Amino acid sequence: MSDLKLGQIITGPAARDAVHVAVAPVKAGELLIPGTRISLANGIAVQDFEDKAIGIVDPFLQRSVQVGETFWLFLFPGTITALRHEWTHPAFHVQLKEPENSEAREWVTAFAARWKYTFDEFMAGAREYVQKDYNLDDKWEQLDVPDEDWNTFWEHFHALTGLSIADKDKEFVTCCP
C-alpha cells in the first residue's frame, strides 16, 4: 500500500490503491452542491465561506442537496483524531460506547467529585482537551493530580469513549468550578 495523501498533487511514483474516507450523516441547512466545502453550524451543514470547512458534500451525488435533506459529509483527509471501527472528529461530540462501562464510570465519577465536578462536566472537559477544542484563559487552572491517578483516569476515559491521548498529553487542564 502506498503512502498516498489525498488533497495533494502526486509528485512521485504512484500506484492504484484504495482508501477509507471518514463520513458522517448531516442535515443540510441550505442548498448544497456536491463537492462544496462545508462546516457545521449547530450540527447543521452550511457552505463554508470563512475557511473553517471540515469536509465536503458527497461528491458522488447526482444532484444538489435540498434544505433539510440528510447527506454524507466527507471529512477532509488527516483530520479525524482516532479510528477504531468508528472515527472521532472535533466537530462531532463523542458519545459513550454502549454498553457503558460501569466500573470506569464509577471511578471517574468519584475522581471528578474530588474537585467538585460531576461525571459529565469532567468527561466533557477531557473530551475538549483531547480534541484540542479548549480555550485557556483566566478561568482555567491546572489540577494537581498524582501521575498514577491521571494514568488511571485516561484508561477509564478510553474505556468509556474510545478516545486516547499521547503520553505527553496526560495533564488535563480544566475550568474552575
Protein Blocks (a to p, Z undefined) as FASTA:
>chain_A
ZZddehiacfbdcddddddddddddddfbdcdehiacddeehiacddfkopafbdcdfkb
cbdcdehiacdddddehkafbdehiacdfkbccdddddddfklmmmmmmmmmmnopafkl
mmmmmmmmmnopaccdfkbccddddfklmmmmmmmmmmmnopacdfklmpccdddZZ
